[in-house]
C-alpha cells in the first residue's frame, strides 16, 4: 500500500530524473552523474537527510571535476591577449578586457575590441553594445584573464545551489535536489568554452541568485542582485518587471518596493549615463531587420542541450510544453499563487524572444538567446510538475 501511494504521488516527478543524465565525457564524470541520480532517487523515497547531503556533495564534486578536466583550454586562452584579428564576440570581449587592463576606459576599449573582430570601425545599435559593469569587474581581478574563469566557476556553483534554495520554497528538501541536478549540465558549456565571456551567462546567474533571496523574503538583497543582472544585460529587465507585475496582481506589494527602487536606480544609470556615452560612437537605437522566422527559436531550445544524454530529443521543448501545460491547468483551477510567479520567470522573456524572431531580429547565430529563458524553465519545471502530480494524486 505504501508503495502504491508513493507511485501515485511521485512517479510523475521522478520521470524528470533521466533529463539530468549527461554525455559520457570521462568515466569519473559518468560515475558521478549516475551516482547523483541514484542518490536523488533514494532521497525522495526515504526522505533521509544523509542522501540529501550526499547528493549536494556529489553535485559539487561533479562541477569541480568537470571544470578541472574540461576547462584547461579555456583558462589557457583567457590568460593571453588575443591577436589583432580574431573571431566571435567573446574574443572581442576578451580583447576589451585586456585593453582595459592596459588603462583604457570601457567606452574606448569596447569599440576597439569589436573592431578587431569585424575588421572595420565599430558602428552598431543599442543591442550590439554591452554594459561596462562586467568588464570593470573582470579588470579589477588580480592576475590575467584566467582569474575570470575562476570567478565564473564560483558564481556558477552559487547559481546551481541557488536553484536548490529556490526549490526549497516550494518543494521538500529531497525533491528540491532535482533542480540543481537538471541545471548543472546546462552550465557545462561556459565551463568548457570561451562562451563564459558571454555576458548573458553572468546576467542569468545574478538573476538566479537574486531569485533565491527574493523567494526567501530578502527583497533588498534580491534587488541588489537584480541590478547586477541588469548591469550585465539589460534584457533581463523583462522577468524582473514580470515579477513586479505579478505581485501587484496578487496584491503582495510589501516585497516589490525594494525592487522598484533598485529598478529605478538602474534606469537612471542606463538612460542618463550609458546611452549618452554610447551615442558618441555613432550608435543607432534600433537594429534593421530582415523577414522574421519563428523557427529560429528551435536553435535557442537546442543551445547547450548537447551536454545532456537526451539532448538529441530536444528535452527543453518537451519541458516547455509540459511545464506550461501544467501551469495553465493550475490557472484554470484558479490557483494564482505561485502559478503566476512561476510563469513570470520564463514565459514573458520567451514571448519577447518570439516577437524579436518574428521581426527578423534573431538569426541562427543567436541560439545563445536560450540562456535568457531555458535555465529559468529548468528551475520552474520540477515545481510545476510536483504541483500537478499532487493534483493528479487527489483525483
N, C-alpha and C positions, 0 to 999 in steps of 0.2 A: 504493500500500500504506500509506504514512504517513497519507494522508487517511482511509482506511478504519479504521485503528487509532484515529485521533483521533475519528472519528464514533462509533465503538463505545463509547469510554470517556467522551466528554464531551457527546454530543448531549443526553442527559437533563438534564445540568446546565445547558446553555445554554438549555433551554426556559424557565428562570426569568427570563431577561432581559426579555421583554415585560411581566412583572409590575411592573417598576420604571418603566415609562413613565407620565408624569403628564398631567393635563388641560392643555390649551393655554391657560395664563393670559396669557402675553405671548410674542412671537416670540423674545426673547432667552432666556427660560427654556426654551422648546421646543427651541431650538438647543442649549443646554447639556445638557438631558436626553438628547436623541438622540445628541449627540456623546459623552456619557459612556457610553451603551450601546455604541456602536461601539468606543470605546476599551477597554472591558472585553472585548469580543469578541476584539479583536486581542491584548490582554494574555494571554488564556487560550490563544490559538492559538500565539502566537510566544514566550511566556514572557519577553519583553523588558522590562527594567526601565523603559524610557522610557515605555511605555504604562501601567505601574503608577503612576508619578509623575504622568503626565498625568491619569489618572483621579482620583487623590486631589485634585489641584488643581482639576479640574472640579467635583468634589463640593463642595469648599469654596466655590468661586465660586457654585455653584448655591444653596447655603443662604444665603449673604450677599446675593445678588441678590434672592432671594425675600423675605428679611426687610426689605430696603430698599424693595421695591416694595409688599409687602402688609402690612407691619407698622406703617405710619404711623398708621392709625386706632386701633390698639391702644395704641400709645405715647401718643397724644393722650388716650385715655380714662384710662390709668394715671396721667397727670400731674395729674388733678383728683379731688378728694374727691367721692364720689357724693352725690347729693341725699338728702333724708330718706327717700324711698321709692324702691325700685328692685327689679329682678327678678334672679333667678338667684343661686346660691351664690357664684359668682365675684365678683359685685359686692358681696356681703356680706363676702367675704374682703378685697376692696379697701377697704371701709369699715373693717374691723377694722384693717387696716394703717394707715390714716390716724388712727384713734383711738389706736393705739399710738405713732404719731409725735407725737401731742399729749400723750403722757405716761401713757396708760392701760396697765395690765398686761394680758397676754393674756386671763386668765380673767375680766376685767371687760369687755374690749373685744369679745371674740368674741360673747357673748350680745347685746350692743348692736348689733353689726353684723348678726347674723342676724335680730334683731327688726325692723330696718329693712326687710328683705325680706318677712318673714312678716306684719308689721303687728301682731303680738301679742308678749307676753312669750315669751322663748325657753325652751321646755321640750322636751327631746328625749332620745334614748337615747345609748348609748355611741358608736354608729356615726355619729350626727349631729354629734358633736364632731370637731374637728381638734386636732392636737397643736401646741404652741406654737413648736417649733423654727423652721419656715419663716417664721412671722410675725415672730419676733425677727430672723432673718437678713435679711428684707426691710427691717425698720425700721432696721437698722444701716447700710443702704446710704446713700450721700450723695444729696442732692437729693430729688426727689419720686418718685412711683411709676414714672416712666419708667425709672428705674435697674433696676427688677425685670425689665423686658423685656430689657435688655442682659445682665443676669446669666443670664436664661433662655436667651438666644441662645447665650451662651458654653458653658453646660453641655449644651445640646442638641448643639452641634457636638462637644463632648467625648464625648457618648454615641454619636454616629454613628461617630466614629473608634474608640471603644472596641469597637464591634461588629466593626470590621475587626481589631482586636487579638485579640478572642476567636476569630475565624475562623482567624487565622494559627496558632493552636494545633492546629487540625485539618486545615487546607487549605493549599494553596500560596498564595504571596503574590498571584498573579493571580486565583485562584478566590475568595480572601477578599474581593475587591472587590465581589462580588455582595451581600454583607450590607449595607454602607452604602448601596449603590445602591437596594436594596429598602426599607431602613429610612427613608431620608430623606423620602419623600413622606408617611409617617405623621406626621412631626413638623411638616409644613406647617400642621396645624390649630392647635397652640398658638402658632405664629409669626404667625398671621393673625387670631386671635380672642382674646377675653378668657379663653378656657379655659386659657391659660397659667397662670392662678392656681389651677387645679385641682391640689390637692396630689398627686394620683396621678401626674401627669407628673413631678414632681420626685422622688418616691419611686422611680419607674421608672428615671429617669436615674441616680440614685445607685446603684441596684441593678446596672445595666448596667456602670457604671464599676467597681464592686466585682467583678463577674464577670471583667472583663478582668484585674484584678490577681490574682484567685483562680486562674484557669487558668494564669497565668504564675508561679505559686508565690510569691506575696506575700500570704500569708493574713492577716497583721496589718493591712496596708493595706486589703485587701478587707474585713476585719471592721469597720474604721472607716467605710467607705462603706456597708456593710450597716446599721450603726447609723443613719447619716444617712437611709437609705431607710426604716427602721422609724420613725424620728423624724418622717418626713414622712407616712407612712401605715402603720399597724401591720399591715395585711393582707398586706404583703409578707413577713411572717413565714413564710408558707406555702412559697414557693420556697426560702427560706433554710433552714428546717427540712428540706425535702426534700433539699437538697444534703448536709446533715449526715447524714441517714439513709442516703443512697446511699453515702457514704463509709464509714460503718460496715459496710454490706453487703459492699462490695468490699475492706474491711479496709485502707483508706488513711486511717488516723487522724491522721497527722502534720499534715495541713493543715486539720483541723477544730477542733483545740484552741483556736486563737485565735478562731475563730468562736463556739465555745461560751462563751468568756469574754466576748466582746463581746455576745453574745446575753443572757447573764446580767445584764450591766450594764444593758442596755436594759430588761429585765424588772423589775429593781429600781426603776428610774425610773418605768416605766409603772404598776406596780401600787402602789407605795408613795408616789408623788408625784402623777402625773397623775390617776389615778382618784379619789383622795380630793379633789383640787381640783375636779373637775367634779361630784362628788357633792354639793357645796354648792349646786348650781344645779338641784336637782330633776331629776336625770338618772336615767333608768331604764337598766338594763343591757341589756335586750333589746327589740327592736322588735316591736310587734304586727304580725302578718302576715295577709294575705288568702290566698285559694286560689292555689296556685302554677301556673306555666305555663312549661315549659322552652322554649317558642317565643320567650320574651323574649331568649334568648341570641342569636337571629338579629340583634337590634339591636346586640349587642356586637361581632359579627363585621363588621357594616356600619360601625361607628364609624370615622371618619377614612378610610374606603375611597374616599370621593368625590374624593379628591385623586389617585387612580390612574386611568389611562385605562381599565383593565379593571374599575373599581370596581362597575359595574352587574352584573357576573357573579359577585359575591361571591368575590373572589380569596382571602380569608383562610379561608373554609370549604374551598376547594379545597386550600390549603396545609395546613390542619389535617388533612384526611382523608389526603392523600398522605404527609405527613410522619409522622403517627402510624402509618400502614401500613408505611412503610419501617422505622421503628424497631422495630415489633413483629416484622417479618421478621428483623431482626438479633437480637432476643431469642430467637426460635425457633432461630436458628443459634448460640445461647449466646455471643454477643458482648456481654458485660455492660458492658464499658467501651470507649468512652464513652457507650454507648447509654442506660444508666440515668441518667447525669448529664444528658444532653440532654433526656430525658423529664421529669426532675425540674424543669426550668426552667419549663415551661408547663402540663404535664398536671395536677399537683396543684391549682394555683390555678384552672385551668379547671374541675376537678371541684368545687371549693369554690363557684365561681360557679353551677354547675349545681344543687348542693344548695340554695343560697340562693334561686335562681329557683323551684325546685320547691316551696319552702316559702313562696313569696309575698313574699320579701324584695327582689325586683327588679321594677321597673316599666319601661315604655318610656323613662322619664326616666333610667334607669340604664344607658343604652347606653355611657357612658364606662367601664364596667367592662371594656370591651375593652382599655383601657390596661394592665390587670393581666397579660394573657397574650398578646395578639396580637403586640406588638413582640418578646417573647421567642420566640414561634413563628417570626417572621420571621428571627430570628438562627439558630434551630435548623434551619430548612428546608433551606438550601443544604448544610449539613454532613450532614444525614440523606440528602439526595438524592445527594450525592457518594459516601457510603459504599455506597449502593445501586447506583449506576452502576458502581462498582468491582467489586462482586459480580456485576453483570449482565455486565460485560465479560469475566469469567472463565468464564462459562457457555458 
